């Protein structure tokens, strides 16, 4: 029994050294208040007994104190890592802004096309979001001492809902991408009318637009689930199942859309191949893409079936 207790409650060496110092300091302080100062040498065995007694009387409190002493270095490293990330994102943002300003001047001078400036504006917006996200991650690490958590059932940190904040940023990024795709779609429609591009390129953009809309809906569903968890309407397990089911539904929709789009493209390319306008290699590459999308579709169907049974 004694051996088992020693094994379970063997204190960390640094914790013991700290305890020795504290005991010695307290003894000297009390001795000065009573009689002429004396000396005390607290042995490691005495310190160990004190630790065991503390564990037995105060339980988790002393154990957590020891864990804090052992793990405080983790927080320092994680903060340094995120601070480095913040600095890199800041430099990247400044660089992108300078490039965007240069592109804007070139557009005004007619040296480059306007869509290049549109692309740079999107890049600036995404860089700003990345920088804000890194600052937010730094706030969370400083409060929690741990890496940021993105699961929907993660607790609030210092009363702040970092999970929802990140989801809102993610939603904004997809919305910006959607605006860019709509801009390109309008441009392709104009070029198609002028017979400058083939119509199927606009179809591909339509597919990407549909995918972005699905992504926005999925993020909003996750935000709703997060809110239900925080109000106690859903348990952590229920939130995880619903979240994974939402993701599976998104993957199913995207895979179905992609399969239908690729099949339509294959039909057109087969006609072009018979005319000798494209090589057989191009056709085979599209067939591989179709096979991959069909595999993703089967996986999404399987995942949904499993999760539906857990509801």
C-alpha positions in Angstrom: 0.0 0.0 0.0 2.8 2.4 0.9 4.7 1.6 -2.3 1.5 2.3 -4.3 1.0 5.6 -2.5 4.6 6.6 -3.1 4.3 5.8 -6.8 1.0 7.7 -7.2 2.1 10.8 -5.3 5.7 11.1 -6.1 6.1 14.9 -6.5 7.9 16.7 -9.2 11.5 17.5 -8.3 11.2 21.2 -9.1 8.0 21.3 -7.0 9.8 19.7 -4.1 12.7 22.2 -4.3 10.3 25.1 -4.4 8.5 23.6 -1.3 11.8 23.2 0.5 12.6 26.9 -0.1 9.1 27.9 1.1 9.2 25.8 4.3 12.7 27.2 5.1 11.6 30.8 4.5 8.5 30.3 6.6 10.5 28.8 9.5 13.0 31.7 9.4 10.2 34.2 9.4 8.5 32.7 12.4 11.8 32.3 14.2 12.6 36.0 13.8 9.3 36.8 15.5 10.0 34.6 18.5 13.6 34.0 19.4 17.0 34.5 17.9 17.2 33.3 14.4 18.0 29.7 13.9 18.7 27.5 11.0 16.7 24.8 9.5 17.6 22.2 6.9 14.5 20.7 5.4 15.3 17.3 4.0 13.8 16.0 0.8 12.1 13.2 2.8 10.4 15.8 5.0 9.3 17.8 1.9 8.0 14.7 0.3 5.9 13.8 3.4 4.6 17.3 3.4 3.5 17.0 -0.3 1.8 13.7 0.4 0.0 15.1 3.4 -1.1 18.1 1.3 -2.4 15.8 -1.4 -4.3 13.7 1.1 -5.8 16.8 2.9 -6.4 19.2 0.0 -6.6 16.7 -2.9 -6.7 18.2 -6.3 -5.5 21.7 -5.2 -1.9 20.6 -4.6 -1.9 18.4 -7.7 -3.0 21.2 -9.9 -0.4 23.5 -8.4 2.3 20.9 -9.3 0.8 20.6 -12.8 0.9 24.4 -13.2 4.6 24.5 -12.3 5.3 21.7 -14.7 3.2 23.1 -17.6 3.8 26.8 -17.3 6.6 26.5 -19.9 4.0 25.3 -22.4 2.1 28.5 -22.1 5.3 30.6 -22.7 6.1 28.6 -25.9 2.5 28.8 -27.2 2.3 32.5 -26.6 5.7 33.0 -28.4 4.4 30.9 -31.3 1.2 32.9 -31.7 3.1 36.2 -31.3 5.3 35.1 -34.2 2.3 34.2 -36.2 0.8 37.7 -35.5 4.0 39.4 -36.7 4.1 37.3 -39.9 0.5 38.1 -40.6 1.1 41.8 -40.0 4.0 41.9 -42.4 2.0 39.9 -45.0 -0.9 42.4 -44.7 1.4 45.4 -45.2 2.9 43.7 -48.2 -0.4 42.9 -49.8 -1.7 46.5 -49.2 1.4 47.9 -50.9 0.8 45.6 -53.9 -2.8 46.5 -54.1 -2.0 50.2 -54.1 0.5 49.6 -57.0 -2.1 47.6 -58.9 -4.7 50.3 -58.4 -2.4 52.9 -60.0 -1.7 50.6 -62.9 -5.4 50.0 -63.5 -6.0 53.8 -63.5 -3.2 54.1 -66.1 -4.8 51.4 -68.3 -1.7 49.1 -67.9 -3.6 46.1 -66.5 -7.2 44.9 -66.4 -9.6 45.9 -63.6 -10.2 42.2 -62.6 -6.6 42.1 -61.4 -7.4 44.9 -59.0 -10.5 43.0 -57.9 -8.4 40.0 -57.1 -6.0 42.1 -55.1 -8.8 43.7 -53.1 -9.9 40.2 -52.2 -6.4 39.3 -51.2 -6.2 42.3 -48.9 -9.5 41.5 -47.3 -8.4 37.9 -46.6 -5.0 39.1 -45.2 -6.9 41.5 -42.9 -9.1 38.6 -41.7 -6.0 36.4 -41.1 -4.3 39.1 -39.1 -7.4 39.7 -37.0 -7.7 35.9 -36.4 -4.1 35.7 -35.3 -4.7 38.5 -32.8 -7.7 36.7 -31.5 -5.8 33.5 -31.2 -3.2 35.3 -29.1 -5.9 36.6 -26.8 -7.2 33.1 -26.2 -3.8 31.6 -25.6 -3.0 34.3 -23.0 -6.2 33.6 -21.2 -6.2 29.8 -21.4 -2.5 29.0 -21.6 -3.4 26.4 -24.3 -3.8 26.2 -28.0 -7.0 27.7 -29.5 -9.9 25.2 -29.5 -12.4 25.2 -32.5 -14.7 22.4 -31.5 -18.3 23.6 -31.0 -18.5 22.2 -27.4 -15.4 24.1 -26.2 -16.1 26.2 -23.1 -15.9 30.0 -23.0 -12.5 31.4 -22.2 -12.5 34.3 -19.9 -16.2 34.8 -20.7 -15.3 35.2 -24.4 -16.7 33.0 -27.2 -13.6 32.5 -29.4 -15.2 29.6 -31.3 -18.1 31.8 -32.6 -15.8 34.7 -33.4 -13.6 32.4 -35.6 -16.7 31.0 -37.3 -17.9 34.5 -38.1 -14.5 35.4 -39.6 -14.6 32.2 -41.7 -18.1 33.1 -42.9 -16.9 36.5 -43.9 -14.0 35.0 -45.9 -16.4 32.8 -47.8 -18.8 35.7 -48.5 -15.9 37.7 -49.9 -15.0 34.8 -52.2 -18.6 34.6 -53.3 -18.6 38.3 -54.3 -15.4 37.7 -56.3 -16.9 34.7 -58.1 -20.0 36.7 -59.0 -17.8 39.5 -60.4 -16.0 36.9 -62.6 -19.3 35.4 -63.7 -20.6 38.7 -64.9 -17.3 39.3 -66.8 -17.5 35.8 -68.4 -21.1 36.5 -69.5 -19.9 39.7 -71.2 -17.0 37.9 -72.9 -19.2 35.0 -74.0 -21.6 37.4 -75.8 -18.5 38.7 -77.6 -17.5 35.1 -78.5 -14.2 35.6 -76.7 -14.5 32.6 -74.3 -16.4 29.3 -74.3 -19.6 29.1 -72.3 -18.7 26.2 -70.2 -16.2 28.3 -68.2 -19.2 30.3 -66.9 -20.8 27.0 -65.9 -17.7 26.1 -63.8 -18.0 29.5 -62.0 -21.7 28.8 -61.4 -20.7 25.5 -59.7 -18.2 27.3 -57.5 -20.8 29.9 -56.5 -23.2 27.2 -55.5 -20.5 25.6 -53.4 -19.7 28.9 -51.6 -23.4 29.3 -50.8 -23.5 25.8 -49.3 -20.4 26.6 -47.3 -22.0 29.8 -45.9 -25.1 27.9 -44.9 -23.0 25.2 -43.2 -21.1 27.8 -41.2 -24.3 29.4 -40.1 -25.6 26.0 -39.0 -22.5 25.6 -36.9 -23.0 29.0 -35.3 -26.5 28.0 -34.5 -25.3 24.7 -32.9 -22.7 26.6 -30.9 -25.4 28.9 -29.6 -27.6 26.0 -28.6 -24.7 24.4 -26.7 -23.9 27.5 -24.8 -27.6 27.9 -23.7 -27.7 24.3 -22.6 -30.1 23.1 -25.2 -27.7 20.5 -26.6 -25.1 18.4 -24.9 -21.5 18.2 -26.1 -22.1 14.7 -27.7 -25.3 15.9 -29.4 -23.5 19.0 -30.8 -20.6 16.9 -32.1 -23.0 14.5 -33.9 -25.1 17.4 -35.4 -21.9 19.2 -36.4 -20.5 16.2 -38.2 -23.9 15.5 -39.9 -24.0 19.1 -41.1 -20.5 18.6 -42.6 -21.5 15.4 -44.2 -24.6 17.0 -45.8 -22.3 19.8 -47.1 -19.9 17.3 -48.6 -22.7 15.4 -50.1 -24.1 18.5 -51.8 -20.7 19.6 -53.1 -19.9 16.1 -54.4 -23.3 15.8 -56.1 -22.9 19.2 -57.8 -19.3 18.4 -58.8 -20.3 15.0 -60.3 -23.1 16.5 -62.3 -20.9 19.3 -63.5 -18.1 17.0 -64.6 -20.5 14.7 -66.4 -21.8 17.6 -68.4 -18.2 18.7 -69.2 -17.4 15.1 -70.2 -20.2 15.0 -72.7 -19.0 18.2 -74.3 -15.4 17.1 -74.4 -16.3 13.8 -76.0 -17.9 15.7 -78.8 -14.8 17.9 -79.1 -12.5 14.8 -79.1 -14.3 13.2 -82.0 -13.7 16.4 -83.9 -10.0 16.3 -83.0 -10.2 19.6 -81.2 -8.8 18.2 -77.9 -6.5 15.4 -77.0 -7.6 12.1 -75.4 -5.4 13.0 -72.4 -7.7 16.0 -71.5 -10.6 13.6 -71.5 -8.9 11.1 -69.3 -8.0 13.8 -66.8 -11.6 14.8 -66.5 -12.6 11.2 -66.1 -10.2 10.8 -63.2 -11.8 13.9 -61.6 -15.2 12.3 -62.0 -14.0 9.1 -60.3 -12.7 11.1 -57.4 -15.9 13.1 -57.0 -18.0 9.9 -57.1 -15.8 8.4 -54.4 -16.3 11.5 -52.2 -20.1 11.2 -52.8 -20.1 7.6 -51.6 -18.2 8.5 -48.5 -20.5 11.4 -47.7 -23.6 9.1 -48.1 -22.0 6.5 -45.8 -21.1 9.1 -43.1 -24.6 10.5 -43.2 -26.1 7.1 -42.8 -23.9 6.3 -39.7 -24.6 9.7 -38.0 -28.3 9.5 -38.7 -28.5 6.3 -36.7 -26.8 8.0 -33.7 -29.3 10.8 -33.5 
